[in-house]
């Protein structure tokens, strides 16, 4: 009997629905062709548009159903002109992180040979590393609750042993998996500022304690400023990087820049039980409804979802389809003849997604 996995879908704001529709269609197509799994989808209300209509950004019922689902696929959220009374943005994705304890923000950075981008890769070099961003504490801990007076403002950076241990074990487990797949040497780098801040010395100390549990993997450290430099000078040297929330927020956009932009940047926020998969980019309301949005980051996030479900449920078919979907997007981008305008091309959303569908079919026929 084929296992059916329930997927909670948040279509998002702005271009969100436009990139969600072809992504879900691809997932349905792959599930229909598979004998190893099936997928069921529940579309749930949330976001800035929903808040503008109802006064709720993330309804309790949506949160409940999402919590019971096997995975959550979330599109771009937020609108610049729709905000809470205190002026902050509508961010259901952050609410989901906090509600479900999604401590590991996973940001892959992949640039294949021939793929257009800002860097010219040396012969034989490709970029394939993963940035793990702690997503529930760090400098984001006091989000919305910082102290502000007429003369000064303060935000609290919080790092706990419990969350850090979970984060580092997740990072070493990922490095182990990548090594087994032949995608990395099995090395985890702790990115911090331990030479200046006691909180980061504490963070690094916990990292070193957990590293002992993985004697077959390499562990090292790097200061965040040096890491930003090396991500431009020698990004092919990295495997798995793990860091605090704010540092990860900044470095993940640098990683997206290496790939050519946020239109190619997928992400996941993963906890002990639930996980959310979403593109790194925003809702781009200025191009909403024009059919020109890049769907690749959303599709790549869906590929990450399939892989995560496959690992969690020991389902080889899910993992294989996750890899197939990721490789199809990478092949389309590297080929370069069906790029959306953010990547220097003229293809629309449906055309770009259709190229991925055709690539999947070509690979399957081969």
N, C-alpha and C positions, 0 to 999 in steps of 0.2 A: 504493500500500500504506500502510495506517494505521500510524503509529509507536505502539509500546506502551511505556509508561513504568512502571518498577518502583518501587513505593512500599513502603518499610519502615515498619511500623506498630508502635508501642509503646503498648499499651492503658493502661498506667499503674496507679496504685493508687487506692483509695477510689472516687470517682465517675468515675475515668478510663475504665473500660470502658463506663459508661453513656452518656458523651458521645461516645465514639469510635464506637460502633456506628451511631448515626444519621448521623454525619458521613461515615463510609465508605459508608453506603448512598446518601447524596446524591451522593457522588463517582461511585459505580458507575452511578447513574441518569444522570448527566450524560455520562459516558463512553459509555454504551450508546447514547445519543441522538446522539452526535457522529460525524461522518465524518472528523474531523480528527485524532483521537488515540484511544488506548485506555489503560486503566490496569490494572495487575496489583498485587495486594497480598500482602505477606508479613508475618504477625503474629509478632513476636519477643518472647521473654521478657526482662524486666528489671524493676527497681524494688525497692521496699522489701519488698513481699510475696514476691517471688521470693528476695530476700536472706534473709528469715526462714526460708524453706523449704530453701534450698540453700547459703547462705553466699556467694552471688555476687549482686552488684547489677547488673552488666552483663557477661554471659557473653561470652567471646572470640568465639564463633560469631555471636552477635547483633551484635557490633561489626563483624565481618567482612562479614556480609550487609548491614548498614546502610551500610557504606562503599562497597559495590558498587552500591547502589540509586541510582535517579535522584533521589530525594528521601526525606526521613524525616519522618513524621507522628507526633508524640509527644504523648501525653496527660499529664494531671496525674500527677506522680510524688511519692513520699515518704509516710511515715506517722509521726506524732509519737512513737509508742512503739517504733519500729524504728530503731535507730541503729547506727553503727559502734562498735567498742569504745572509741574516744576521745570518744564522745558527739556527734559530728557527724552531720548528717542524711544519709540515702541520697539521692544526687543524680546519677543517671545522665545527666541532661541536661547537667550541668556537665562530666562526664567526656566526653561526646560533643563538647562545644565544644572542649575541650582536645585530644582525639584528632584531630579533623579541622580544627583551626585556624579555627574559626568566629568570626571577629573582629568581625563586624558584627551586633549585636543590633538588630533592626528592630522598633519599637513604634509602630504607627499610632494616631493619636488622631482620631476622627471623631465629630462630633455634627451631625446633620442638623436642619433646621427641623422643629419639632414633636416632636422626640425628647425624652422626659422626662429630666431630669438636675438636678444641683444648681445649675446656672447658668441664668439667664434670658437668652437671647441677644437682642441688639438686633435690631430689624427688618432683615431681609435678610442677617443674619450667620449663618454656619455655621463649625464648627471642622473643619479638615482639615489636619493636619500630621503629620510623622513624626519620632520621636525615634530617633536612631541611637546605640546604646550599644556602645562597644568591649567585647568580651565575654571576652577571654582574658588581659588583664593588668591594669593599673591597680592599685587597692587590693586586688583579688582575686588578685593575682599570688602572694602567699604563703599563700593559703588552706590551712589545715591545717598550716602549717609556721611560724607566727609564733613569736617568742621570748617566753617567759613565765617570769618569776622571781617570787620572793616580793615584790619591791618594784616591778617594772615589767613592762610588756608592750609588744612592738613588732611591727608589721606593716609589710611593705615595699611601697611603691607603685612600680611599674615601668612606664615608658612607653618604647617603642622606636620608632626612626625607621621601621623596616621595616613594622611593623604599623600605625603611624599613617598612613603614606603610603597603604597599602591602604584603610584606613578612610576617609580623606578623599576619595580618588578614588571609592570606592563612594558616598559621600554626595553628591558633586557629580554623579555619573552619575544617581543617583536624582532629584535636583532637576531635572536636564535632562529626564528622562523625564516627571516630573510636569508640567513646564512644557509639554511637547509635548502632553500629555493635557488641558491646560487646568485642572489641579488645583492649580497653584501658580505664583507669579511667577518662580520660578527663583532662590531665595535659600537659602544655607546659612549657619547661625549656629553658630559654635564656642562651646560652653558650657564654661567653665573657672573657675579661680581663679588666673589668671596674675599678679594683683597681690600674691599672698602666697607662692606656691610656685614654685620654679624649675622643677620638673617640668612644671607647667602652662604656664609661659612657653615652655618647650621645645615642648610640645604645640601651643601657639598659633603658634609660629614655623613649624612644619612645615605647619600648616593654611594659613598665608599663602603659603607656597611653592607648595603644590598649587593654591591658588585662582588663581594666575597662569595655570595651564594651562586655565582655563575662563573666558575673557574675556567670554563672553556671559551669565554668571551673576553674581549679586551674592553677596558674602561679607562677613560681619560677625562681631562677637564679643559675648558677654554673660557676665557673671559668674553663677555657678550660683545664688546667692541671689536676684539680681535676676530671673533666669529663672523661678524658682519663683513670685515675685510676679506676673510678667507672664502666666504660664500661667493665673492666676486672673482677672487684670484684663482682659487682651486676648489670649486664646489664638488668636483668628482672624487675628492678625497673623503667626503663625509659618508656615514652610514646611517646611524640613528643619533639625533641630537635631542636632548631633553632639557627643558628650561622652565622658568617661572612664567606666569600668565602674561604680564606686560611685555617682557622680553620676547616671548613667543608670538605675541600679537604683532610686534614690529618685524621680527625676522621672517614670519610667514609671508608677509607682503613682499619682502625682498626675494624670498623664494619664488613667489608668483611672478615677480619681475624677471627672474632668470628664465622662466618658461615662456615669457612673452606677454604675460598679463594675467589678470584675475580670471579672465574667461577660460583659462585652463587649470584653475586652482580648485581642486576638490578638498573636502575636509570631513572629519568625523569627530564627534564628541562622545567618548565611550566611558561608561562606568562599569560597575561590577555586574549589573543586570541589563540595563537599557543602553541604547546607543542612538544618536542622531546623526544623519548624514546630510550634508548640505554644501552648496558651492560657497566659496569664500567671498564672492563679490556681492555687491548690494543690489537693490531692486531697480536701479536705473530708470526711474519714471520718465526721464526725458526721451527715451526711445520705446517706451511701452506701447504696444499695439501696432508697431511698425513691422513686426516680423523679421527684425534684423539682429535680435539678441543671440549671443553665442551660447549654445546649449551644452557645450563640452564639459564645463565644470560640473554641471548638474549630472550629466551622464557618468562622468568619472566618479562622482560621489555615490551614484547608484552601484557602480562596479565595486567600490569599497564596501558597500552594504552587503552585496552578495558574498564577498570574500569573508567578511566578519561573521555572517550567518553560517557560512560553511565551516569556519573554524569552531564556532560556538557549538554547533550541532553535529560536528564530525560528518559533514555532508560534502563528499568530493565533487558532486555535480554543481553545487552552488559555487564552490571555490573555482572550479574550471570555468564556469560562465562568467564569474567576476573577472578572471584573468583575460578571457576572450573579449569581454566588453572594453576593458582598459586598453588592451592591445589594438583593438579596432579603432578607438579614438586616436591613439598615438600614431597609428599607421596613416590615418586620414590627414592628421596635422603635418606629419613628416612629408607626405606626398605633396602637400602645398597647393593643390589645385581646387580646393573647395573650402577656403577659409572665410570666416566672417570678417566684417570690416574692422573689428578691433584688432585682428591679426594681420591686417593689410590686404584682405580680400574683399569680395563682393557678395559672397553667399549669404542667403538668409537663414533663419532658424531651421525651417523645415528642410531646406537643401542640405545644411550641415548635418542634421540628424539623419537624413536619408543616406548620406554618404557613409555614415557609421553603420547603418542597417545593411547597406550593400557590401561593405567591407566584412561584416560578420558572415554574410551569405557566401562571399568569395572564399573566406578562410575555411568555412565549414565544408564547402565543395572540394577544397584542396585536400 
